């Protein structure tokens, strides 16, 4: 039997009557395969016949392996994505597209052999929220399958966030230190002013007491 797909022919012994054999096609195509059957008897006489076989394309099966469902990632941190796939059409090649759920999409990197492989990509989210990531794997025959997973994005500690946080912390500390210094200076100035006023009042009182004493002395001399 010649299966019409370039694979090795099948040869086997058979008894008179109906013939049966099995074969797996590894690739679909738009035109049917022509299967040729040749039967030869013990005298060398033979007869042949053929028939057409249409092979339908089967979509690949897709499974997301990372991130895990319900995973949490920080804003501006790198989220690594990976999915595995398998396709009965072992001669098919594949592409994958990832919808990150935030309005952006990207093509993943495919590593495959014999119809099976992986799709990987990465992204980072700017805003806090819950996002549904959807991956679509498409084979060279046009059949595709999708899988999705949801992740939560919280306020993260990416490089920019760390830099801004450090700046905010330093600025807060500087403001607190400046305020403390200003308060101390104001208090010191107030104390100095109060002390100067008290000294002035003492001086005025002493001067007044001195003037009164001189007036008494003059009256006594006059008498």
LINSUL-V984630 format. One record per pair of residues at least 6 apart in sequence whose C-alpha atoms are under 8 Angstrom apart, sorted by the first residue. I is the first residue (numbers start at 1). J is the second residue. Records with the same first field share a line. If there is no record, write none. Layout:
I = J ; J
This chain:
1 = 9 ; 10 ; 11 ; 35 ; 36 ; 37 ; 38
2 = 8 ; 9 ; 10 ; 35 ; 36 ; 37
3 = 9 ; 23 ; 33 ; 34 ; 35 ; 36
4 = 33 ; 34 ; 35 ; 36
5 = 25 ; 33
25 = 55 ; 89
26 = 88 ; 89 ; 90 ; 91
27 = 55 ; 57 ; 89 ; 90 ; 91 ; 92
28 = 55 ; 56 ; 57 ; 89 ; 141
29 = 55 ; 56 ; 57 ; 141
31 = 54
32 = 52 ; 53 ; 54 ; 55
33 = 52 ; 53 ; 54 ; 55
34 = 50 ; 51 ; 52 ; 53
35 = 50 ; 51 ; 52 ; 53
36 = 48 ; 49 ; 50 ; 51
37 = 48 ; 49 ; 50
38 = 46 ; 47 ; 48 ; 49
39 = 46 ; 47 ; 48
40 = 46 ; 47
57 = 89 ; 141 ; 143
58 = 87 ; 88 ; 89 ; 143
59 = 87 ; 138 ; 139 ; 143 ; 144 ; 145
60 = 85 ; 86 ; 87 ; 88 ; 137 ; 138 ; 139 ; 143 ; 144 ; 145
61 = 85 ; 86 ; 87 ; 145
62 = 83 ; 84 ; 85 ; 86 ; 137 ; 145 ; 146 ; 147
63 = 83 ; 84 ; 85 ; 147
64 = 82 ; 83 ; 84 ; 147 ; 148 ; 149
65 = 81 ; 82 ; 83 ; 84
66 = 80 ; 81 ; 82 ; 83
67 = 79 ; 80 ; 81 ; 82 ; 149 ; 151
68 = 149 ; 151
69 = 149 ; 150 ; 151
70 = 149 ; 150 ; 151 ; 152
71 = 150 ; 151 ; 152
72 = 151 ; 152 ; 153 ; 154
73 = 79 ; 151 ; 152 ; 153 ; 154 ; 156
74 = 125 ; 153 ; 154 ; 155 ; 156 ; 157 ; 158
75 = 124 ; 125 ; 126 ; 127 ; 128 ; 153 ; 154 ; 155 ; 156 ; 157 ; 158
76 = 124 ; 125 ; 126 ; 156 ; 157 ; 158 ; 159 ; 160 ; 161
77 = 124 ; 125 ; 156 ; 157 ; 158
78 = 122 ; 123 ; 124
79 = 122 ; 123 ; 124
80 = 120 ; 121 ; 122 ; 123
81 = 120 ; 121 ; 122
82 = 118 ; 119 ; 120 ; 121
83 = 118 ; 119 ; 120 ; 135
84 = 116 ; 117 ; 118 ; 119
85 = 116 ; 117 ; 118 ; 119 ; 137
86 = 115 ; 116 ; 117
87 = 115 ; 116
88 = 115
89 = 115
90 = 113 ; 114 ; 115 ; 116
91 = 114 ; 115
92 = 114 ; 115 ; 139 ; 140 ; 141
93 = 112 ; 115 ; 139 ; 140
94 = 110 ; 137 ; 138 ; 139 ; 140
95 = 107 ; 108 ; 110 ; 137 ; 138 ; 139
96 = 107 ; 108 ; 109 ; 110 ; 119 ; 135 ; 136 ; 137 ; 138
97 = 105 ; 106 ; 107 ; 108 ; 135 ; 136 ; 137
98 = 105 ; 106 ; 107 ; 108 ; 121 ; 133 ; 134 ; 135 ; 136
99 = 105 ; 106 ; 133 ; 134 ; 135
100 = 123 ; 131 ; 132 ; 133 ; 134
101 = 131 ; 132 ; 133 ; 134
102 = 125 ; 131
106 = 121
107 = 121
108 = 119 ; 120 ; 121
109 = 118 ; 119 ; 120 ; 121
110 = 117 ; 118 ; 119 ; 120
111 = 117 ; 118 ; 119
112 = 118
125 = 153
127 = 153 ; 154 ; 155
128 = 152 ; 153 ; 154 ; 155
129 = 152 ; 153 ; 154
130 = 150 ; 151 ; 152 ; 153
131 = 150 ; 151 ; 152 ; 153
132 = 148 ; 149 ; 150 ; 151
133 = 148 ; 149 ; 150 ; 151
134 = 146 ; 147 ; 148 ; 149
135 = 146 ; 147 ; 148
136 = 144 ; 145 ; 146 ; 147
137 = 144 ; 145 ; 146
138 = 144 ; 145
